Amino acid sequence: MITKSVPSNDHSQFINITRLIQEAVAESGIRSGIATVFVSHTTAGITINENADPDVTRDLLNILDRLVPWRNADYQHFEGNTAAHMKASMMGNSVQLIVENGQLQLGTWQGVYFCEFDGPRQRKVQIKVLGK
């Protein structure tokens, strides 16, 4: 398992971590297999989406804020970050990627995003590459 640090700068942010995952694949020496990327935080998630137009991630953040607002909701969690927990659950905590010829097999417009919902913080992702 390879652990990579992901610093966030904003309260809510999508951070493209595709390069970090590709580095982990190279470090593993695996040429053909599967890379699992896991986020072990309850107020952060991970997703695959378009990486060509930054408006896509901006739109995603706006929609999530409308669906799960930070204020004026009847949340009971005493830490005050229920919205972050809900958004993280909606995104999920892991993705699996195919590795072929030592390269991640993503679509032309795809990137892997770390989804920060309770930042800024120093976060970590765990990457496990299996194969040959």
C-alpha positions in Angstrom: 0.0 0.0 0.0 1.2 3.5 -0.9 0.0 6.5 1.0 0.0 10.0 -0.6 -0.6 13.3 1.1 -3.3 15.6 -0.2 -3.4 19.2 1.2 -6.6 21.1 0.7 -6.8 24.9 0.7 -10.6 25.5 0.9 -13.5 24.4 3.0 -15.0 22.5 0.0 -12.7 21.6 -2.9 -12.2 19.0 -5.7 -8.5 18.2 -6.0 -7.3 16.3 -9.1 -5.1 13.5 -7.8 -4.8 11.5 -11.0 -1.0 12.3 -11.1 -0.5 11.1 -7.5 -2.2 7.8 -8.4 -0.2 7.4 -11.5 3.0 8.0 -9.4 1.9 5.2 -7.0 1.3 2.9 -9.9 4.8 3.6 -11.2 6.2 3.1 -7.7 4.4 -0.3 -7.4 6.1 -1.7 -10.5 2.7 -3.2 -11.6 2.2 -3.2 -15.3 -1.2 -4.8 -15.6 -3.8 -4.9 -12.8 -6.1 -2.9 -10.6 -5.4 0.2 -8.5 -7.8 0.8 -5.6 -7.8 4.3 -4.1 -9.2 4.7 -0.7 -10.0 7.8 1.4 -10.0 7.1 5.1 -11.7 10.3 6.2 -15.4 10.7 7.1 -15.6 14.2 5.7 -13.9 13.7 2.4 -14.6 11.5 -0.6 -13.4 10.5 -4.0 -14.9 10.5 -7.5 -14.0 10.2 -11.2 -15.3 13.0 -13.4 -14.3 15.4 -16.2 -10.9 17.0 -15.8 -10.9 19.3 -18.9 -13.3 22.0 -17.8 -13.0 23.3 -14.2 -16.6 24.5 -14.4 -17.7 20.9 -14.0 -16.2 20.5 -10.5 -17.4 24.0 -9.6 -20.9 23.0 -10.7 -20.7 19.8 -8.6 -19.7 21.7 -5.5 -22.6 24.2 -6.1 -25.1 21.4 -6.5 -23.9 19.5 -3.4 -24.2 22.8 -1.4 -27.8 23.2 -2.6 -28.6 19.5 -1.8 -26.9 19.5 1.6 -26.6 23.1 2.9 -24.2 24.0 5.8 -26.7 26.2 7.6 -30.4 26.4 8.3 -30.8 22.6 8.6 -31.9 20.5 11.5 -28.6 18.7 12.0 -27.9 17.0 15.4 -24.2 16.2 15.1 -22.5 18.3 17.7 -19.3 19.0 15.7 -21.2 21.1 13.2 -20.0 19.3 10.1 -22.9 17.1 9.3 -23.0 18.5 5.7 -19.4 17.3 5.2 -20.3 13.8 6.3 -23.3 13.7 4.1 -21.4 14.9 1.0 -18.6 12.4 1.7 -21.1 9.6 1.8 -22.7 10.8 -1.5 -19.3 10.8 -3.2 -18.0 7.5 -1.7 -14.7 6.6 -0.2 -13.0 4.5 -2.9 -12.5 4.0 -6.6 -11.0 1.2 -8.6 -9.0 1.9 -11.8 -7.7 -0.5 -14.5 -3.9 -0.4 -15.0 -2.5 -1.5 -18.4 1.1 -1.1 -19.6 1.8 0.7 -16.3 -0.8 3.4 -17.1 -4.2 4.2 -15.6 -6.9 3.5 -18.1 -9.1 6.6 -17.8 -11.3 8.1 -20.5 -10.0 11.1 -22.5 -11.7 13.6 -20.3 -11.6 11.8 -17.0 -9.6 12.6 -13.8 -9.7 11.3 -10.3 -10.7 13.8 -7.7 -10.2 14.0 -3.9 -13.4 15.7 -2.6 -12.7 17.9 0.4 -15.8 18.9 2.4 -14.3 20.0 5.8 -11.1 21.8 5.0 -8.6 23.2 4.8 -6.7 20.1 6.0 -3.8 17.8 5.3 -5.4 14.6 4.1 -4.2 11.2 2.9 -5.2 8.7 0.3 -4.2 5.1 0.3 -3.5 3.4 -3.0 -3.2 -0.4 -3.4 -2.0 -1.7 -6.8 -2.5 -5.4 -7.5 -1.5 -7.3 -10.6 1.7 -8.3 -12.4 
